Structures are given as structure tokens and as C-alpha cells.
């Protein structure tokens, strides 16, 4: 039982602690840098993001229903942090289109209300940026969808080059939009056929792909699970992609692996393998630094800044050539529907001293 003496002794100690608290808190404050930053990590130690996907044909994040006014403002925000390349992630997905494709409209796709490809090419030209065109995705899984994707995109590539590629000097390259994580029947053949056609019609403009690594976070966007147990080993990943790169490197110039499906302590191991494979086959090694969070129970919100920072720093350590993101407008833009995106934009600017 506590007696009066011990109570008074403990009470006096508590009073002394309270008296000392302001001085203690003051000593723990982080001194602000001259620019007002309070970062306690080295600045600009990561690879800066210089490209972003434009996601107007999505199946797992909401549309923001922007018109040209909002897109124009977003291109200005992108340019302000050093983004030079904008990539239409896909010109169509299943029945939804970004431009009025005569071929795909005949196949039963829906007429879009705005020609987004024309808009993106114009805005890229206005802001001194490069536009990359993403091919059509039928939504049919491979191997069943391989022949369909090749056949549809034969028409799409011809249409798009005539409509936009030969008209806009901002049209800078092609994105082969089908995403894979491992070797599947038909994928090498599709990448080769479509990459070759893109290059031939455009006098050699570059092509790239953005596959994903089949890590522990490679789960369905439509399920509640955040991780799985049957993730790929680094050895299996290297074996698969060595075979794939060997088959496609003549017609694919760069590979931007999505970085969100592996854990943060696995980044260096996988990135080192990716860079080694790209170097072996004369391809550029990019990173698709996902700016949304795969660790949250609600899919998908803007990522915590430190997670993005860790990924960009690993890419720089491993000698990657370029960082792009999926994707600025939803997850980093000050005018995004997500208020957290604007805060991520501010933290990014603080880190890179912009």
C-alpha cells in the first residue's frame, strides 16, 4: 500500500518531470533547413520520375471525369516536377476506347465522347513533352487472347500512325500494353509482332513494356487479400525473363517492371537482376514506380511518401535508366480526387528540392 511519504516523493518527481518537459521537447525538435524542409534523410537520393502513364481506360481505379481544362492543368503540374514523357496506358480496354477507332467501333466497342489521343498529343506538344501511345487490350487472357490482340492492333497501329503519329511531332513512341509476370504461351510472339509493326510504320520509334514481378503482393485487385504465399523466387524470375528478353529484344527497347508486387527489402535483389538482364540484351532498364499503395485494405490510395522514396532510391542504386510512374494524375496530382495525392506531390518536391 502506498504511504504518504512515497506518494509525496513520487509526486515531487512528477512535478519535476513536468517542469523539465518543455526543455526536453525543445531539444527534440528538428531544425529546419534554410528552405523550410525538415527531412532527416539525404535529399534527392532516388531516381527522379520523368514519365507517367495517363490512365483513362482503367478497370480498377475511378475516373476523374476531367475535360481539357483539367488535363491542361495536370500537364503543367507534371512539367513542374520534371516529367517529360506521358504514356497513354492503353487506347482501349474491352469495349471502352480513348479515340474513335474505325476498326474497333466495327467490332462493337463504344464511341468515346472525346478524342483523348488527339488531346494528349496536343497537350504534350504545348508543354514540350513526349507522348507514347498504348496499344489496345481485348481483356482476354493469354494464350487465348494472343491472336485477337495481334489482329486488332494491326489495324489500330495503322490507324493511329495515320491520325496522330504522322501529324504530331510530340508522338514519340509506343507502349505494348499487355502486362505479364511470367512466360506465357503467345506473349513473346505478340510482343515481337506488335513491336516490329510499331517500329516499321514509325521509322524506328522506340517501344517499351511494363510487366510485373510475381511477388507476394501480386494478388487480384478485386479481392480482399494483400499478399499470397506462392510468390516467385529471384531465380525463377531471372530464368523466365532471360527467356522472354531473348525473344523480344529486337523489337522492344525498354522494360519498366512494376515495382509494387515485391516487398521493400526485396527491391535491390530484383532490381539488380532486372538491370543485368536488360544490359545483357541491349535494352534500357526503367522502373514503373507505383505511386499507389498495395499494402492498404482499400484499393487503391496514394502511397506513403517513404515507400515511394525507398523504391526510387533502390532504382538509383541499381543503375536504372529512367523512372516512370503509375500514375501521376490520380496519385500525385494536386488536383486529384484524392487529397493525399497533393500532399505526396509536396513531399516529392521537398525531397528533390523542386
C-alpha positions as CSV (number, residue, x, y, z in Angstrom):
1,X,0.0,0.0,0.0
2,X,1.3,3.5,-0.9
3,X,2.1,5.6,2.2
4,X,2.1,9.4,2.4
5,X,5.9,9.7,2.2
6,X,6.2,7.7,-1.0
7,X,3.2,9.4,-2.5
8,X,4.8,12.8,-1.9
9,X,8.1,11.6,-3.2
10,X,6.6,10.3,-6.4
11,X,4.5,13.5,-6.7
12,X,7.6,15.7,-6.5
13,X,9.3,13.7,-9.2
14,X,6.3,14.0,-11.4
15,X,6.2,17.8,-10.9
16,X,9.9,18.0,-11.7
17,X,9.4,16.0,-14.9
18,X,6.6,18.2,-16.0
19,X,8.8,21.3,-15.4
20,X,11.5,19.8,-17.5
21,X,9.2,18.7,-20.3
22,X,9.2,21.9,-22.4
23,X,13.0,22.0,-22.4
24,X,13.1,18.3,-23.4
25,X,10.6,18.8,-26.2
26,X,12.5,21.8,-27.4
27,X,15.7,19.8,-27.6
28,X,14.0,17.1,-29.7
29,X,12.8,19.5,-32.4
30,X,14.3,19.0,-35.8
31,X,16.0,22.1,-37.1
32,X,14.5,23.3,-40.4
33,X,16.8,23.7,-43.3
34,X,17.0,27.1,-44.9
35,X,14.4,26.1,-47.4
36,X,12.0,25.1,-44.6
37,X,12.5,21.3,-45.1
38,X,12.5,19.1,-42.0
39,X,13.7,15.9,-43.8
40,X,16.2,13.8,-41.8
41,X,17.2,11.7,-44.8
42,X,19.5,12.7,-47.7
43,X,17.6,14.6,-50.3
44,X,17.4,13.6,-54.0
45,X,19.0,10.2,-53.3
46,X,16.4,8.5,-55.6
47,X,15.9,8.3,-59.3
48,X,13.6,11.2,-60.2
49,X,10.3,10.4,-62.0
50,X,10.4,11.7,-65.6
51,X,7.4,9.8,-67.1
52,X,3.9,8.9,-66.1
53,X,1.1,6.8,-67.5
54,X,-2.2,8.5,-68.4
55,X,-4.9,6.2,-67.2
56,X,-8.1,6.9,-69.0
57,X,-9.0,3.3,-69.7
58,X,-8.8,1.5,-66.4
59,X,-10.7,-1.3,-64.7
60,X,-9.7,-0.9,-61.1
61,X,-9.4,2.9,-60.3
62,X,-12.1,5.5,-60.7
63,X,-12.3,8.0,-63.5
64,X,-12.0,11.7,-62.5
65,X,-14.1,12.9,-65.5
66,X,-11.7,15.6,-66.5
67,X,-12.1,17.8,-69.5
68,X,-9.3,19.5,-71.5
69,X,-9.1,22.3,-68.9
70,X,-8.2,19.9,-66.1
71,X,-5.8,17.9,-68.3
72,X,-4.0,21.0,-69.3
73,X,-3.5,22.0,-65.7
74,X,-2.3,18.5,-64.9
75,X,0.3,18.6,-67.7
76,X,1.6,21.8,-66.1
77,X,1.8,20.1,-62.7
78,X,3.7,17.2,-64.3
79,X,6.1,19.5,-66.1
80,X,6.8,21.5,-62.9
81,X,8.4,18.4,-61.3
82,X,10.4,17.3,-64.3
83,X,8.1,14.9,-66.1
84,X,8.9,14.8,-69.8
85,X,7.1,11.7,-71.0
86,X,3.4,10.9,-70.9
87,X,2.2,7.4,-71.8
88,X,-1.4,6.5,-72.7
89,X,-1.6,3.3,-70.8
90,X,-3.9,1.7,-73.4
91,X,-6.0,3.1,-76.2
92,X,-8.8,0.8,-75.4
93,X,-9.8,-1.9,-73.0
94,X,-12.5,-4.4,-73.9
95,X,-15.3,-2.1,-75.3
96,X,-14.0,1.2,-73.9
97,X,-12.0,3.5,-76.2
98,X,-9.9,6.7,-76.0
99,X,-10.2,7.5,-79.7
100,X,-12.8,6.7,-82.4
101,X,-11.1,3.7,-83.9
102,X,-13.0,2.7,-87.1
103,X,-11.8,-0.9,-86.7
104,X,-12.7,-1.3,-83.0
105,X,-16.1,0.5,-83.4
106,X,-17.0,-2.1,-86.1
107,X,-16.0,-4.8,-83.5
108,X,-18.7,-3.5,-81.1
109,X,-16.7,-1.0,-79.0
110,X,-18.4,2.1,-77.6
111,X,-17.9,5.5,-79.2
112,X,-15.9,7.8,-76.9
113,X,-17.3,11.3,-76.3
114,X,-13.8,12.9,-76.7
115,X,-10.8,12.0,-78.8
116,X,-8.3,11.7,-75.9
117,X,-5.4,10.7,-78.0
118,X,-5.6,13.9,-80.1
119,X,-6.0,15.9,-76.8
120,X,-2.9,14.2,-75.2
121,X,-0.8,14.7,-78.4
122,X,-1.8,18.4,-78.5
123,X,-1.1,19.0,-74.8
124,X,2.2,17.2,-75.0
125,X,3.2,19.4,-77.8
126,X,2.0,22.5,-76.0
127,X,4.0,21.7,-72.9
128,X,7.1,20.4,-74.6
129,X,6.6,16.8,-73.6
130,X,6.8,13.4,-75.4
131,X,3.6,11.3,-75.9
132,X,3.7,7.5,-76.0
133,X,0.8,5.5,-77.4
134,X,-0.5,2.4,-75.6
135,X,-2.0,-0.4,-77.7
136,X,-5.4,-1.9,-77.4
137,X,-6.1,-4.7,-74.9
138,X,-9.0,-7.0,-75.5
139,X,-9.1,-8.1,-71.9
140,X,-8.8,-11.8,-72.9
141,X,-6.1,-13.7,-71.1
142,X,-3.3,-15.4,-73.0
143,X,-2.8,-17.7,-74.7
144,X,-6.5,-17.4,-75.9
145,X,-6.2,-13.6,-76.4
146,X,-2.9,-13.5,-78.2
147,X,-4.2,-13.9,-81.8
148,X,-7.0,-11.4,-81.1
149,X,-4.7,-8.8,-79.7
150,X,-2.3,-9.1,-82.6
151,X,-5.1,-8.9,-85.2
152,X,-6.8,-5.9,-83.6
153,X,-3.7,-4.0,-83.0
154,X,-2.6,-4.4,-86.7
155,X,-5.4,-2.1,-87.6
156,X,-5.0,0.1,-84.5
157,X,-1.3,0.8,-85.2
158,X,-2.1,1.7,-88.8
159,X,-5.0,4.0,-87.8
160,X,-3.1,5.7,-85.0
161,X,0.0,6.4,-87.1
162,X,-2.0,8.0,-89.9
163,X,-4.2,10.0,-87.5
164,X,-1.7,11.2,-84.9
165,X,1.8,9.8,-85.4
166,X,2.4,11.4,-88.8
167,X,0.7,14.7,-87.6
168,X,2.2,15.4,-84.2
169,X,5.9,15.8,-83.5
170,X,5.1,15.1,-79.8
171,X,4.3,11.4,-80.8
172,X,7.5,9.8,-79.5
173,X,6.9,6.1,-79.1
174,X,4.8,3.0,-78.4
175,X,3.8,1.1,-75.3
176,X,2.9,-2.5,-75.7
177,X,0.2,-2.6,-73.1
178,X,-0.3,-6.2,-72.3
179,X,1.1,-7.0,-68.8
180,X,2.6,-10.3,-67.8
181,X,4.7,-11.6,-64.9
182,X,5.9,-14.9,-66.3
183,X,6.4,-16.7,-69.5
184,X,3.0,-17.4,-71.1
185,X,2.2,-19.0,-74.4
186,X,1.8,-16.4,-77.1
187,X,3.3,-13.5,-75.2
188,X,6.8,-13.4,-76.9
189,X,5.1,-13.8,-80.3
190,X,2.7,-10.9,-79.6
191,X,5.4,-8.6,-78.3
192,X,7.6,-9.4,-81.3
193,X,4.8,-8.9,-83.9
194,X,3.4,-5.7,-82.4
195,X,6.8,-4.2,-81.6
196,X,8.0,-4.9,-85.1
197,X,4.9,-3.3,-86.7
198,X,5.2,-0.2,-84.5
199,X,8.8,0.3,-85.4
200,X,8.4,-0.3,-89.1
201,X,5.5,2.1,-89.5
202,X,7.1,4.9,-87.5
203,X,10.6,4.7,-88.8
204,X,12.0,3.1,-85.7
205,X,10.3,5.0,-82.8
206,X,11.0,3.2,-79.5
207,X,8.8,0.7,-77.8
208,X,8.6,-0.4,-74.2
209,X,6.7,-2.8,-71.9
210,X,5.8,-2.7,-68.2
211,X,5.3,-6.2,-66.8
212,X,5.0,-7.0,-63.2
213,X,7.1,-9.2,-60.9
214,X,5.2,-12.1,-59.5
215,X,6.0,-11.3,-55.9
216,X,4.0,-11.7,-52.7
217,X,1.8,-8.7,-53.4
218,X,0.8,-9.9,-56.9
219,X,-2.8,-10.5,-56.0
220,X,-6.1,-9.7,-57.7
221,X,-7.2,-6.0,-57.5
222,X,-10.7,-7.3,-56.9
223,X,-10.1,-9.5,-53.8
224,X,-9.6,-8.7,-50.2
225,X,-6.1,-10.4,-50.0
226,X,-3.0,-8.2,-49.8
227,X,-0.4,-11.0,-50.1
228,X,0.0,-14.6,-51.3
229,X,2.3,-17.4,-50.4
230,X,3.1,-18.8,-53.9
231,X,5.3,-15.9,-54.9
232,X,8.2,-16.3,-57.3
233,X,11.8,-16.7,-56.3
234,X,14.5,-14.4,-57.7
235,X,16.0,-17.4,-59.6
236,X,12.7,-18.2,-61.3
237,X,12.2,-14.6,-62.1
238,X,15.6,-14.3,-63.8
239,X,15.1,-17.6,-65.7
240,X,11.7,-16.5,-67.1
241,X,12.7,-13.0,-68.1
242,X,16.0,-14.1,-69.6
243,X,14.0,-16.3,-72.0
244,X,11.5,-13.5,-72.7
245,X,14.1,-10.8,-73.3
246,X,16.0,-13.2,-75.6
247,X,12.8,-13.4,-77.7
248,X,11.7,-9.8,-77.8
249,X,14.8,-7.6,-77.6
250,X,15.0,-6.9,-81.3
251,X,11.6,-5.1,-81.2
252,X,11.4,-3.9,-77.6
253,X,13.7,-1.1,-76.5
254,X,13.0,-0.8,-72.7
255,X,11.3,-2.7,-69.9
256,X,9.7,-0.9,-67.0
257,X,8.9,-3.5,-64.4
258,X,6.2,-2.5,-62.0
259,X,7.8,-2.2,-58.5
260,X,4.8,-2.7,-56.2
261,X,4.4,-6.5,-56.1
262,X,7.5,-7.3,-54.1
263,X,8.4,-6.3,-50.6
264,X,10.6,-3.3,-49.8
265,X,13.5,-5.4,-48.6
266,X,13.5,-7.4,-51.9
267,X,13.9,-4.3,-54.1
268,X,17.7,-4.4,-54.5
269,X,17.8,-8.1,-55.3
270,X,15.1,-8.0,-58.0
271,X,16.3,-4.6,-59.4
272,X,19.8,-6.0,-59.8
273,X,18.6,-8.9,-61.8
274,X,16.3,-6.7,-63.9
275,X,19.2,-4.4,-64.8
276,X,21.6,-7.3,-65.5
277,X,19.0,-8.8,-67.9
278,X,18.4,-5.5,-69.7
279,X,22.1,-4.9,-70.1
280,X,22.6,-8.4,-71.5
281,X,20.1,-7.8,-74.3
282,X,20.8,-4.2,-75.0
283,X,17.6,-2.9,-73.5
284,X,17.0,0.0,-71.2
285,X,16.0,-0.7,-67.7
286,X,13.2,1.5,-66.4
287,X,11.2,1.3,-63.2
288,X,7.5,1.7,-63.0
289,X,7.5,3.3,-59.6
290,X,3.9,2.8,-58.5
291,X,2.6,5.9,-56.7
292,X,-0.4,4.0,-55.2
293,X,-0.2,1.8,-52.1
294,X,-0.7,-2.0,-52.4
295,X,-0.4,-2.5,-48.6
296,X,-3.7,-1.0,-47.7
297,X,-7.0,-2.9,-47.3
298,X,-8.8,-0.3,-49.6
299,X,-7.6,-0.5,-53.2
300,X,-6.1,1.9,-54.2
301,X,-5.0,5.1,-52.4
302,X,-1.9,7.3,-52.9
303,X,1.2,5.7,-51.5
304,X,3.0,6.8,-48.3
305,X,5.9,9.0,-49.4
306,X,8.6,7.0,-47.7
307,X,7.5,3.9,-49.6
308,X,7.9,5.7,-52.9
309,X,11.2,7.1,-51.7
310,X,12.6,3.7,-50.9
311,X,11.7,2.4,-54.3
312,X,13.2,5.3,-56.2
313,X,16.4,5.1,-54.1
314,X,16.7,1.4,-54.9
315,X,16.3,2.1,-58.6
316,X,19.1,4.7,-58.5
317,X,21.4,2.4,-56.5
318,X,20.9,-0.4,-59.1
319,X,21.7,1.9,-62.1
320,X,18.3,2.1,-63.7
321,X,18.0,4.4,-66.7
322,X,14.6,6.0,-66.1
323,X,11.7,6.1,-63.6
324,X,8.1,6.4,-64.7
325,X,5.0,6.1,-62.5
326,X,1.5,4.7,-62.5
327,X,0.2,7.2,-62.2
328,X,0.5,10.9,-61.6
329,X,-3.0,12.2,-62.2
330,X,-4.7,10.0,-59.6
331,X,-2.0,9.5,-57.0
332,X,0.4,12.6,-57.2
333,X,-1.6,15.4,-58.7
334,X,-2.6,18.4,-56.6
335,X,-6.0,18.3,-58.4
336,X,-6.6,14.6,-57.9
337,X,-9.8,13.4,-56.4
338,X,-7.6,12.1,-53.5
339,X,-6.5,14.9,-51.2
340,X,-3.5,12.8,-50.2
341,X,-2.1,13.0,-53.8
342,X,-1.4,16.7,-53.5
343,X,0.5,16.1,-50.2
344,X,2.5,13.4,-52.0
345,X,3.3,16.0,-54.7
346,X,4.5,18.4,-52.0
347,X,6.7,15.8,-50.2
348,X,8.2,14.8,-53.6
349,X,9.1,18.4,-54.4
350,X,10.6,18.8,-50.9
351,X,12.7,15.7,-51.3
352,X,14.0,16.6,-54.8
353,X,14.4,20.3,-53.9
354,X,11.9,21.5,-56.6
